[in-house]
């Protein structure tokens, strides 16, 4: 038996990591004390991705161990497919397996994909630039700075209650998010059409105004609207960073004394992950293009 240096439990020496907390164990006897920071260091994983449009259905069927029919649907849909998230060593082994079957995988560090977006709360167009007010100050988006625009609908609904006392008639409005990935900046600008204050010169639909502004300054940046074709994966909605929806939410929380507020679910985390994968691949392809003679 060996004692885990992280949680102190007794674990069989034959194991190389703790069964309970995953910390590494010393072999050949009791584990020697390890630095505290080693046990708390986050696991660095690598994502193995496939560009579905770049592979034939036959290749996808063999690489993903799926039927020819499913592979044909994936090929028609296009976009990126997450094959596996693993340690760097296992990711390299998985990439070699895919190459042996004719596919060309893309390896991306998970921390790059999960870069925290910078929420934009307000803005207005001034000539060929956008002046945006974010949660961390003002940002100017000039023409040519955008590398990639990712747009997609956000499904929002209440979590079903175990006991229904009345007919559920309230429906939440579908959201719409835009990520602007800039050249040389790892954190994307995130615009929520439902929680974005337009300048005094703008009028009408905020979503239409935002689309028009971005088209005017995006230049040759790639546009991606493929998120709308994915089935939503819902999770607890994060609190709004500020603005109109945050104020409305605070009023709704106190509108019914003594009654629990229903939990709101959305697929925002899925959209951010999707956007982060696209941006990571776009940056790699940009670097490869700049390195070619």
C-alpha positions as CSV (number, residue, x, y, z in Angstrom):
1,X,0.0,0.0,0.0
2,X,1.0,3.6,-0.6
3,X,-0.3,6.9,0.8
4,X,-1.5,9.4,-1.7
5,X,0.5,12.7,-1.2
6,X,-2.6,14.8,-2.2
7,X,-5.5,13.3,-0.2
8,X,-3.7,10.9,2.2
9,X,-5.7,7.8,1.4
10,X,-4.1,4.3,1.2
11,X,-3.9,3.0,-2.4
12,X,-2.4,-0.1,-3.9
13,X,1.2,0.3,-4.9
14,X,0.4,-1.2,-8.3
15,X,-1.4,1.9,-9.4
16,X,0.5,4.9,-10.8
17,X,-2.1,7.4,-9.7
18,X,-4.5,7.9,-6.8
19,X,-7.9,6.1,-7.4
20,X,-9.7,8.9,-5.5
21,X,-8.1,12.2,-6.6
22,X,-5.9,11.3,-9.6
23,X,-2.5,12.5,-8.1
24,X,0.6,10.6,-9.1
25,X,2.0,8.0,-6.7
26,X,5.7,7.0,-6.2
27,X,6.5,3.4,-7.0
28,X,8.3,0.9,-4.9
29,X,7.2,2.0,-1.5
30,X,5.5,4.8,0.3
31,X,5.1,7.9,-1.7
32,X,7.5,10.7,-0.7
33,X,6.0,14.1,0.1
34,X,5.3,16.1,-3.1
35,X,5.1,19.9,-3.4
36,X,1.6,21.2,-2.8
37,X,1.5,23.0,-6.1
38,X,2.1,19.7,-8.0
39,X,-1.2,18.2,-6.7
40,X,-3.2,21.4,-7.6
41,X,-1.8,21.9,-11.0
42,X,-4.6,21.6,-13.6
43,X,-4.4,18.8,-16.1
44,X,-3.2,20.1,-19.5
45,X,-5.2,18.3,-22.2
46,X,-5.0,18.5,-25.9
47,X,-8.0,18.4,-28.2
48,X,-7.8,16.1,-31.3
49,X,-10.0,17.7,-34.0
50,X,-11.0,16.7,-37.6
51,X,-12.0,19.0,-40.4
52,X,-15.1,17.1,-41.6
53,X,-15.1,18.9,-45.0
54,X,-11.5,17.9,-45.7
55,X,-12.1,14.1,-45.5
56,X,-14.2,11.7,-47.6
57,X,-17.1,9.8,-46.1
58,X,-15.0,6.6,-46.4
59,X,-12.1,8.1,-44.5
60,X,-14.4,9.4,-41.8
61,X,-16.2,6.1,-41.4
62,X,-13.0,4.3,-40.7
63,X,-11.4,7.0,-38.6
64,X,-14.4,7.6,-36.4
65,X,-15.6,3.9,-36.4
66,X,-19.0,4.9,-37.6
67,X,-21.3,3.8,-40.4
68,X,-21.0,5.0,-43.9
69,X,-24.4,6.8,-43.6
70,X,-23.4,8.7,-40.5
71,X,-20.0,9.6,-42.1
72,X,-21.8,10.9,-45.2
73,X,-24.0,13.2,-43.0
74,X,-20.9,14.4,-41.1
75,X,-19.1,15.2,-44.3
76,X,-22.1,17.2,-45.7
77,X,-22.4,19.1,-42.4
78,X,-18.7,20.1,-42.4
79,X,-17.0,22.0,-39.6
80,X,-14.8,20.6,-36.9
81,X,-15.4,17.3,-35.1
82,X,-13.9,16.7,-31.6
83,X,-12.5,13.2,-31.7
84,X,-10.8,13.1,-28.2
85,X,-9.6,15.3,-25.4
86,X,-6.5,13.6,-23.8
87,X,-3.1,14.1,-22.4
88,X,-0.4,15.3,-24.8
89,X,1.0,11.8,-25.2
90,X,-2.3,10.2,-25.8
91,X,-3.4,12.9,-28.2
92,X,-0.2,12.3,-30.3
93,X,-1.0,8.6,-30.3
94,X,-4.6,9.3,-31.4
95,X,-3.4,11.6,-34.2
96,X,-1.1,8.9,-35.5
97,X,-4.0,6.4,-35.5
98,X,-6.1,8.9,-37.5
99,X,-3.3,9.5,-40.0
100,X,-2.9,5.8,-40.6
101,X,-6.5,5.8,-41.7
102,X,-6.1,8.7,-44.1
103,X,-7.4,11.5,-41.9
104,X,-5.4,14.7,-41.1
105,X,-6.1,15.6,-37.4
106,X,-5.6,19.0,-35.8
107,X,-4.0,19.1,-32.3
108,X,-5.1,22.1,-30.2
109,X,-4.3,22.8,-26.5
110,X,-7.6,22.9,-24.5
111,X,-6.6,26.0,-22.6
112,X,-6.4,27.9,-25.9
113,X,-9.9,26.9,-26.8
114,X,-11.3,27.9,-23.4
115,X,-9.9,31.5,-23.5
116,X,-12.4,33.7,-21.5
117,X,-14.4,36.0,-23.8
118,X,-14.6,39.7,-23.2
119,X,-18.3,40.7,-23.0
120,X,-19.3,43.9,-24.9
121,X,-22.1,45.8,-23.2
122,X,-22.5,48.8,-25.6
123,X,-21.1,50.3,-28.7
124,X,-21.5,52.5,-31.7
125,X,-20.0,52.8,-35.2
126,X,-17.7,55.7,-35.9
127,X,-16.6,55.8,-39.5
128,X,-14.7,52.6,-40.3
129,X,-14.3,51.6,-36.6
130,X,-16.4,50.3,-33.8
131,X,-16.2,51.8,-30.4
132,X,-17.2,49.1,-27.9
133,X,-17.6,49.3,-24.1
134,X,-16.6,46.1,-22.5
135,X,-16.6,44.9,-18.9
136,X,-13.0,45.9,-18.7
137,X,-13.0,49.3,-20.5
138,X,-13.3,50.6,-24.0
139,X,-12.1,48.7,-27.1
140,X,-11.7,50.0,-30.6
141,X,-12.2,47.5,-33.4
142,X,-10.7,48.8,-36.7
143,X,-11.2,47.4,-40.1
144,X,-8.8,44.5,-40.7
145,X,-8.3,43.6,-37.1
146,X,-10.9,40.8,-37.1
147,X,-9.6,37.3,-38.0
148,X,-12.9,35.4,-37.6
149,X,-16.6,36.1,-36.9
150,X,-18.6,33.3,-35.3
151,X,-22.4,33.8,-34.9
152,X,-25.0,31.5,-33.5
153,X,-28.4,31.3,-31.8
154,X,-28.5,30.6,-28.0
155,X,-31.3,28.4,-26.8
156,X,-32.7,29.5,-23.5
157,X,-35.3,27.7,-21.4
158,X,-36.4,27.0,-17.8
159,X,-35.3,23.8,-16.2
160,X,-38.3,21.5,-15.9
161,X,-39.7,21.4,-12.3
162,X,-40.3,18.1,-10.6
163,X,-43.7,19.3,-9.3
164,X,-45.8,21.4,-11.6
165,X,-48.5,23.4,-9.9
166,X,-49.6,25.3,-13.0
167,X,-49.4,25.0,-16.7
168,X,-45.9,26.2,-17.9
169,X,-46.7,29.1,-20.3
170,X,-43.6,31.3,-19.9
171,X,-41.0,31.0,-22.7
172,X,-37.6,32.6,-22.8
173,X,-36.6,34.6,-25.9
174,X,-33.9,32.9,-28.0
175,X,-30.5,34.7,-27.7
176,X,-27.9,35.4,-30.3
177,X,-24.2,35.7,-29.7
178,X,-21.3,36.9,-31.9
179,X,-17.6,36.3,-31.2
180,X,-15.1,38.6,-32.8
181,X,-11.7,36.9,-32.8
182,X,-9.0,39.5,-33.3
183,X,-5.5,39.0,-34.8
184,X,-2.9,38.9,-32.0
185,X,-5.6,38.7,-29.2
186,X,-6.5,35.3,-27.6
187,X,-9.7,36.6,-25.8
188,X,-12.6,37.1,-28.3
189,X,-15.0,40.0,-28.1
190,X,-18.5,38.6,-27.2
191,X,-21.6,40.5,-28.2
192,X,-25.0,39.5,-26.9
193,X,-27.7,41.0,-29.1
194,X,-30.2,40.8,-26.2
195,X,-27.9,42.6,-23.8
196,X,-26.2,45.3,-25.9
197,X,-26.9,49.0,-25.8
198,X,-26.8,50.7,-29.2
199,X,-25.4,54.2,-29.7
200,X,-27.8,57.2,-30.1
201,X,-27.3,57.2,-33.9
202,X,-28.6,53.6,-34.2
203,X,-32.2,52.5,-34.4
204,X,-34.3,49.4,-35.0
205,X,-33.2,45.8,-34.3
206,X,-30.0,45.5,-32.3
207,X,-29.2,42.2,-34.0
208,X,-29.5,43.8,-37.5
209,X,-27.5,46.8,-36.4
210,X,-24.7,44.6,-34.9
211,X,-24.5,42.5,-38.1
212,X,-24.3,45.6,-40.3
213,X,-21.6,47.1,-38.1
214,X,-19.5,44.0,-38.1
215,X,-19.9,43.5,-41.9
216,X,-18.6,47.1,-42.4
217,X,-15.4,46.5,-40.4
218,X,-14.8,42.8,-40.8
219,X,-13.0,43.1,-44.1
220,X,-11.7,39.7,-45.3
221,X,-12.3,37.9,-42.0
222,X,-14.0,34.5,-42.2
223,X,-17.6,34.3,-41.2
224,X,-19.0,31.1,-39.6
225,X,-22.7,30.4,-38.9
226,X,-22.4,26.7,-38.5
227,X,-23.4,26.6,-34.9
228,X,-27.1,26.9,-35.9
229,X,-26.9,23.4,-37.3
230,X,-25.8,21.7,-34.1
231,X,-28.3,20.3,-31.6
232,X,-28.2,22.4,-28.4
233,X,-26.4,21.1,-25.3
234,X,-27.9,22.9,-22.3
235,X,-26.4,23.8,-19.0
236,X,-27.0,26.3,-16.2
237,X,-26.9,29.8,-17.6
238,X,-24.2,32.1,-16.2
239,X,-25.3,35.4,-14.6
240,X,-25.4,38.4,-17.0
241,X,-22.3,40.6,-16.7
242,X,-24.4,43.8,-16.7
243,X,-26.7,45.8,-18.8
244,X,-30.5,45.4,-19.5
245,X,-30.9,41.7,-18.9
246,X,-29.0,41.9,-15.7
247,X,-31.4,44.5,-14.4
248,X,-34.5,42.6,-15.5
249,X,-33.1,39.4,-13.9
250,X,-32.6,41.1,-10.6
251,X,-36.3,42.3,-10.6
252,X,-37.5,38.8,-11.6
253,X,-35.6,37.2,-8.7
254,X,-37.6,39.3,-6.1
255,X,-40.9,39.4,-7.9
256,X,-42.4,36.4,-6.0
257,X,-41.6,36.4,-2.3
258,X,-40.9,33.0,-0.9
259,X,-41.0,31.2,-4.2
260,X,-37.8,29.8,-5.7
261,X,-36.8,31.2,-9.1
262,X,-36.7,28.6,-11.8
263,X,-33.2,27.7,-13.1
264,X,-32.4,29.0,-16.6
265,X,-30.6,26.7,-19.0
266,X,-28.8,27.7,-22.2
267,X,-26.1,26.4,-24.6
268,X,-23.8,29.4,-24.3
269,X,-20.9,27.1,-23.0
270,X,-21.3,25.0,-26.1
271,X,-21.2,28.1,-28.4
272,X,-18.0,29.3,-26.7
273,X,-16.3,25.9,-27.1
274,X,-17.4,25.7,-30.7
275,X,-16.1,29.3,-31.3
276,X,-12.8,28.6,-29.5
277,X,-12.1,25.5,-31.6
278,X,-12.6,27.4,-34.8
279,X,-10.4,30.3,-33.7
280,X,-7.6,28.0,-32.6
281,X,-7.6,26.3,-36.0
282,X,-7.8,29.6,-37.9
283,X,-4.8,31.0,-36.0
284,X,-2.8,27.9,-36.9
285,X,-3.7,28.1,-40.6
286,X,-2.9,31.8,-40.5
287,X,0.6,31.1,-39.2
288,X,1.2,28.3,-41.7
289,X,0.2,30.6,-44.5
290,X,2.5,33.4,-43.3
291,X,5.4,30.9,-43.1
292,X,5.1,29.8,-46.7
293,X,7.4,31.4,-49.2
